[in-house]
């Protein structure tokens, strides 16, 4: 509970950046970076599953409200939250400290980069496949998933590096 203000502030900043800046960028129609999922990715290891799903539902609902996407972001965010424990188990070689969180400061760049790549791919694949909901545009959807994931991963790791630098100062 003592870290609640830190995570609430992170969510507010990410949502302002996502809704106010990134959603208004036109990057050729194929690139849609989504950094709001960083909030889901960096919640502490000790976050109960029900709370993780509930927070993801809430974050996705906010995105759907402002993007007018009728549950797409909510579904993708909940899917990411559902897959997060399996992702962590699949890339972790030891037992994580229950009091820490899966961020750059605690886990290092290599681990965090693998974690973000898998998490972003899960989210973006779910989001874009639900959005298209057809095999007619399958290759275009794959291109959108790859390009949007690459840009999202870049921004998420950049934000984490900036957060780490801020904590070191």
C-alpha positions, 0 to 999 in steps of 0.5 A: 500500500505504501507504493500506491501513490507511486503507481497511481502517478505512473498510471496518470502520466502514462494515460496523459501521454497515451491519450494526449500525445500518442493517440494523436500521432499519425505514423502511417496508419501502421504504427500505433504505440501503446505505452499505457501497458507499462503500468500493468507490466511493472506492478509488483510481483506480489500483486494478487491475480484478481487485483491485477486483472481488475486494474487491467480491466480498469486501465483498458476501460479508460483507454476504450472510453477515450479511443471509442474502441468498445472493449478492444483495449480492455480485452487486450489489457486483461489478456496481458494481465492473465498472461503476465504470471506465465511470462514471468515464470517462463523468463525467470531463472530464480525466485523473484523477491515478492516485495520488488516489481518487474522493472528495470531497476530490480531485474536488469536490462536483459531480463526486462527487455525480454519481459517487455517484448513478450508482454507487448507482443501478447497485448498487441497481438490480442488488440490487433487481431480483435480489431481486424477479426478477419483473415482477409487482412491477415498480413497487414495485421501482422505488419501492424503488430510487428511495427507497433510492437517495435515502437511500443517496446522502444518507448516503454524501455526508454520510459523505464530508463528515464524512471531509473535515472530519476530514482538514481538522482 
